[in-house]
Amino acid sequence: MADLGLGTAGLGNVFGDVGDEAAAEVVAAAAGAGVRYFDTAPYYGFGLAERRLGRALAGLPAGSFTVSTKVGRTLTGGGCFFDFSADAVRRGFEGSLDRLGLDRVDVVYLHDPDDHEEAAASEAWPELCRLRDEGVVSAIGVGMNQWEMPARFVERLDVDVVLLAGRYTLLDRGGERLLDLCGERGVGVVLGGVFNSGLLIDPRPGAWFDYAPAAADLVARAQRMRDVAASAGYDLAACALAFAAAHPAVTSVLVGATSAGQVRENLEAFHREVAPDLLSRLLSG
């Protein structure tokens, strides 16, 4: 049974300004409601999300939460650039620990190695394995917005978990082959981007799909799904979450929030039981 995790890109002001107090309230609301998995990355606000998450988790009992972060994007004074060398992975990981205020994390992902597959596999991956062997990381994997490269990693490397964003949703089932492969290999899957940048929350003209304005046909398709869901008494968001959580390879579904109210709304939607036949109707429409 998949659980709901909190994605922290919003706490790094990726989607708009969020104050320190509001960020702390988001994490507190999630933890207070039973959320135990928190995903972050140096790239989110150039370290801001990690620092805010670390401060918020400092008041929780040790061992009561799971944290994942990412390597492969090196922070500099002027921003962030890709570097999948072993040295950069080690330095990036140590920087994350410092910002989080932790001496270890549960999961580390290679972050979007789309144009750096060979360096990620031959240089970064062995360093992740060393971190796992040292016990400062429990599980290692890759996090991407595509499914093809993660599938190659699963086939050739000792991957524990894959974070797949936006490629297994009610509107985009392209990643199903990766999820099936992970299920066969015993590799866990964490799904992010299950609302496709908001189109599966509020499908209207002008809405976004995967970080860009949605095409008219996608908006129309999402609107048909919304109407079918509403006729059965459901919000489309609840159906999107239920679909994501239903695949047997999925261990967690990540949803971001920028307010405590959004956390509560996401949890309520996630815990709504949606009949499989309704999901089938949505997918066939």
Order of alpha helices (4+ residues) and beta strands (2+ residues): beta-alpha-beta-alpha-beta-beta-beta-alpha-beta-alpha-beta-alpha-beta-alpha-beta-beta-beta-alpha-alpha-beta-alpha-alpha
